Amino acid sequence: MPLDMYAEELLRNYEHPGNKRAIQDASISVDEQNISCGDSIKVYLKLDNGKITDASFEGSGCVISMGSANMLLEELKGKTLGQLERMGYKDLLAIIGIDPGPVRMHCATLALRAAKKAAFAYEKKPVDTATKEL
């Protein structure tokens, strides 16, 4: 797919975020902010036997942060907590289809950082260094 088609997909997910909603009976939720630009997100995960059965978010921010959040959370449905915990920025780039560059990478990884922190918190494990560096 050409780069502009990936950008259009990101924009479509920003404009029509099917996963932008609270999950009232979420197993865990985590708030996260991008201090460099002011984007903020709350990620909700609903779990059953270590598997993500639903994932959503609430928040505000740029096209990259909110579009990426919607695409990531759709991808997480059906995955295990272990799979989420092992995800890195390269996995996210494969999902969103574009590389936002070093200046906007924190925007793209905001939801991934929040989702991974939620997984670690749910399992009562410390957040790993890779997640802290997202």
Stockholm file with secondary structure:
# STOCKHOLM 1.0

chainA/1-134         MPLDMYAEELLRNYEHPGNKRAIQDASISVDEQNISCGDSIKVYLKLDNGKITDASFEGSGCVISMGSANMLLEELKGKTLGQLERMGYKDLLAIIGIDPGPVRMHCATLALRAAKKAAFAYEKKPVDTATKEL
#=GR chainA/1-134 SS CCHHHHHHHHHHHHHSCTTBSCCTTCSEEEEEECTTTCCEEEEEEEEETTEEEEEEEEEECCHHHHHHHHHHHHHHTTCBHHHHHHCCHHHHHHHHCSCCHHHHHHHHTHHHHHHHHHHHHHTTCCCCHHHHTC
#=GC SS_cons         CCHHHHHHHHHHHHHSCTTBSCCTTCSEEEEEECTTTCCEEEEEEEEETTEEEEEEEEEECCHHHHHHHHHHHHHHTTCBHHHHHHCCHHHHHHHHCSCCHHHHHHHHTHHHHHHHHHHHHHTTCCCCHHHHTC
//
